[in-house]
Amino acid sequence: MDTNLFGEEVKDYEDIVRDELLTYDKTSFEDRLARLRYVNTIFPHGQREFASDESVAIFHETITCFINCQFIATIVLAQSFIERRFQEYFSMRLNQDERAKQTLYKLLEGFRNDGFIDEFLIDKIDTLRLKRNPFVHHRDINDKNAFRNRANAAKVNVNELLEQDAKDALTVMFGIAKFRAF
């Protein structure tokens, strides 16, 4: 075994990596468990079948990200699932490929005009879209939807806002997953 400048034994790199992961597991376990319990209160285990393997993968990865405190990924993936769910519905069920290729913004615009889904749900999805955008598209630092500006306006810590946004994203995603029209 190697020694450092002071003659102390240097742990093998693999042991250091393993110890780091074990420490993370121990220190984050209760928080991860609480988030898993939260998920199961708003969407209990059960049949979770969707139109494509991609939808299933996105759905499950979104939940895993939330449990592991990866809130930005949760927000981005939840919207991805929602958008994909609509696109698959129009493509696979209605054979409307042109509509299936629309962005979420365009789909929501159409929904407002044709009554496909309730206005309340459209607003929730659009709010999620606006929360997601600053993470995937450049925004001016003064943009009202920029993350820091939203936190300041709400007078909350950015981490609290991020977790709440992730919870909101999950709630909307689960609502779409259970939506009877699909």
C-alpha positions in Angstrom: 0.0 0.0 0.0 1.2 3.5 -0.8 2.0 6.2 1.8 1.6 9.9 1.7 4.2 12.6 2.5 3.7 12.0 6.2 4.1 8.2 6.0 0.4 7.6 6.4 -1.2 4.8 4.5 -3.2 6.0 1.5 -6.4 4.2 0.9 -7.1 2.6 -2.4 -9.1 4.9 -4.7 -11.9 2.3 -5.0 -12.3 2.3 -1.1 -12.6 6.1 -1.2 -15.3 6.1 -3.8 -17.2 3.3 -2.0 -16.9 5.2 1.3 -18.2 8.4 -0.3 -21.2 6.6 -1.7 -21.9 4.9 1.6 -21.8 8.2 3.4 -24.2 9.7 0.9 -26.5 6.8 1.3 -26.5 7.1 5.1 -26.9 10.9 5.2 -29.6 11.1 2.5 -31.6 8.0 3.3 -34.3 9.6 5.4 -34.8 12.5 3.0 -35.1 10.1 0.1 -37.5 7.9 2.0 -39.7 10.9 2.8 -39.8 11.9 -0.9 -40.6 8.3 -1.9 -43.5 8.3 0.6 -44.7 11.6 -0.8 -44.7 10.1 -4.3 -46.7 7.1 -3.2 -49.3 9.4 -1.5 -50.0 11.3 -4.7 -49.6 8.3 -7.1 -49.7 4.9 -5.4 -48.0 1.9 -7.0 -50.2 0.2 -9.5 -50.5 -0.2 -13.2 -48.3 2.3 -15.0 -48.6 1.5 -18.7 -48.0 4.0 -21.4 -47.9 4.1 -25.2 -44.2 3.7 -25.6 -41.1 2.4 -23.9 -39.8 5.9 -23.9 -42.8 7.2 -22.0 -42.3 4.4 -19.4 -38.6 5.2 -19.0 -39.3 9.0 -18.7 -42.0 8.4 -16.1 -39.9 6.2 -13.9 -36.8 8.3 -14.2 -38.7 11.4 -13.3 -39.8 9.7 -10.0 -36.2 8.5 -9.3 -34.9 12.0 -9.9 -37.3 13.5 -7.5 -36.6 10.9 -4.8 -32.8 11.6 -5.2 -33.3 15.4 -4.9 -32.6 16.1 -8.5 -35.4 18.6 -8.8 -34.4 20.4 -12.1 -34.3 17.0 -13.8 -37.7 16.2 -12.3 -39.2 19.4 -13.7 -37.6 18.9 -17.2 -38.5 15.2 -17.4 -42.1 15.7 -16.1 -42.8 18.1 -18.9 -41.1 15.8 -21.4 -43.5 13.0 -20.3 -46.5 15.2 -20.6 -45.5 16.5 -24.1 -44.7 13.0 -25.2 -48.0 11.7 -23.9 -50.0 14.2 -25.9 -47.9 13.6 -29.0 -48.3 9.8 -28.7 -52.0 10.2 -28.3 -52.4 12.2 -31.5 -50.0 10.0 -33.4 -51.0 6.5 -32.2 -54.6 6.9 -31.4 -55.9 9.5 -33.8 -53.3 9.2 -36.6 -52.8 13.0 -36.5 -49.1 13.1 -37.2 -49.0 16.9 -37.9 -50.6 17.6 -34.5 -48.3 15.1 -32.8 -45.2 17.0 -34.0 -46.4 20.2 -32.4 -44.5 21.7 -29.4 -46.2 21.7 -26.0 -46.9 25.4 -26.4 -48.8 24.8 -29.7 -50.6 21.8 -28.3 -51.8 23.8 -25.3 -52.9 26.6 -27.6 -55.0 24.1 -29.6 -56.5 22.6 -26.4 -57.7 26.1 -25.3 -59.6 26.3 -28.6 -61.0 22.8 -28.9 -61.8 21.9 -25.3 -59.8 18.7 -25.4 -58.9 19.0 -21.8 -60.1 21.2 -18.9 -58.8 24.8 -18.8 -57.5 24.3 -15.2 -55.2 21.4 -16.4 -54.1 23.4 -19.4 -53.0 26.3 -17.0 -51.2 23.8 -14.7 -49.3 22.4 -17.7 -48.5 25.8 -19.0 -47.2 26.9 -15.6 -44.9 23.9 -15.5 -43.7 24.8 -19.0 -42.8 28.3 -17.9 -41.0 26.9 -14.8 -39.0 24.5 -17.0 -38.0 27.0 -19.7 -35.3 28.9 -17.7 -33.5 25.6 -17.2 -33.4 24.6 -20.8 -33.5 28.0 -22.7 -31.5 31.1 -22.0 -33.3 33.8 -20.2 -32.3 37.3 -19.4 -31.3 37.7 -15.8 -34.2 40.1 -15.3 -36.8 37.8 -16.8 -39.7 37.4 -14.4 -39.6 33.6 -14.9 -35.9 33.3 -14.2 -35.5 31.1 -11.2 -33.9 33.6 -8.8 -36.5 36.2 -9.6 -39.4 33.8 -8.9 -37.8 32.9 -5.6 -37.4 36.5 -4.7 -40.9 37.4 -5.7 -42.3 34.5 -3.6 -39.9 35.4 -0.7 -38.7 31.8 -0.4 -35.3 30.1 -0.5 -34.4 28.9 -4.0 -34.0 25.3 -2.8 -37.5 25.4 -1.3 -38.9 26.8 -4.5 -37.1 24.2 -6.6 -38.5 21.4 -4.5 -42.0 22.8 -4.6 -41.7 23.2 -8.4 -40.6 19.6 -8.6 -43.6 18.5 -6.5 -45.9 20.5 -8.7 -44.3 18.9 -11.8 -44.9 15.4 -10.5 -48.5 16.2 -9.6 -49.2 17.4 -13.1 -47.4 14.5 -14.7 -49.3 12.0 -12.5 -52.6 13.8 -13.5 -51.7 13.3 -17.2 -50.7 9.7 -16.6 -54.1 9.0 -15.1 -56.0 11.1 -17.7 -58.8 8.9 -19.0 -58.7 10.3 -22.6 -55.6 8.3 -23.2 
